[in-house]
Amino acid sequence: MANRSENIPIQTNINGRRYYKNAFYPSIPLSSNDIYVITLEGDRLDLIANQYYGDPSLWWIISTANSGVPKSSLYIPVGTQLRIPQNINEIKNKYLQINQL
């Protein structure tokens, strides 16, 4: 399990206050189905996630799968090789299980 965390809303109480807890990301093992791409000018993790998964909010899967990618930004240096995991349902299920959502 990756130890990188971010704050994510998990519930709202009667007074409309949001409560936050740390999100933990699963490790994403290599797979023969993974796709590899080289980034170009203007590429961002959310745009790449939208292109390959149809959902820009899944940028964290690509970020987690690529240890050399900056974790504090959606921007990736030009010429970076990215691994794009294809088993996203399995990854999302692991995420939900780890975070007990």
N, C-alpha and C positions, 0 to 999 in steps of 0.2 A: 504494500500500500504506500503510495506517495505521501510525503508529509507536508506537501504544499497545501496551504489553506487560504480561503477567502471567506468573507462574510456573505451569507446568503439569507434572505428572509425565510423563516420557517413557519411563522404563525402570526396572527394579529389578535390582540385581546379585545374586550368589549370597548375599551376606551380608544381603540384605533391605534394602539401602540404596536410597533413591530418588534419582534424578538429575533435575534440573530444567533447563529451558531456557526462554528467552523465547518467548512466542507472539506472532506478528504477524498482524494482521487485514487482510483484503483491503478495498480501497475497494469501496463498493457503489453503483454508478451508479443514477440514477433510472430507473424503469421505468413504463410506462403501467399495469402490473398491480399496482403498489404500492397498499396500503390506507392510509388516514389515519384516525387516531382522536384524540380528545381525552381525556386521562387524567382519572380520577375519584378521589375519596378512596379510599385503600386499594390503588390500582393499583401493581404492581411489575413490573419487566421480566420476571422469571421467570414470573409469572402470565400476563402478556400473551403471552409466547412459548408457554406451554402452551395458551392459548386459541386462538391462530392457527396454531401449528405442531404441537401435540400433544406438545411436548417442552420442558420448562422450561429445560433446559441450553442451549438455543439463544438465550437472552436476549442474548448478545453480538452477534447479528446485528442486533437492534433497536438496541442501544446504539451499535454502529458506524455504523449508517445515519443516526443522529440526532446531529449534532455538538453540539447544545446540551444533551444529556442528561449529567448527572453520571456520570463514569466510575468513581467509587469506591463506588457504591451501586446497589442494585437498585431503590431508591425514586425516583419521579419526582414533581416538583411537580404538584399538581392544576392542570388546565387546560392542560397541555403538549400540543401537537400532536405526535404521533409518526407517523413513516412506518414501515409494516410491509412490508418487502420480501417478495415472494411467490416469488422464484426461489431458494429456499433450497438446493436441490441444487447449483446452480451456485456459490453462495456457499460452501457447505461444501467443495466440490471445490477451489475457489481457496484456501481456508484450508489444506486438507491439502497442496496443492502448495507454497504459500509456506513452510509449516513442515516440509516434507519428511517427512510422517508417513505 
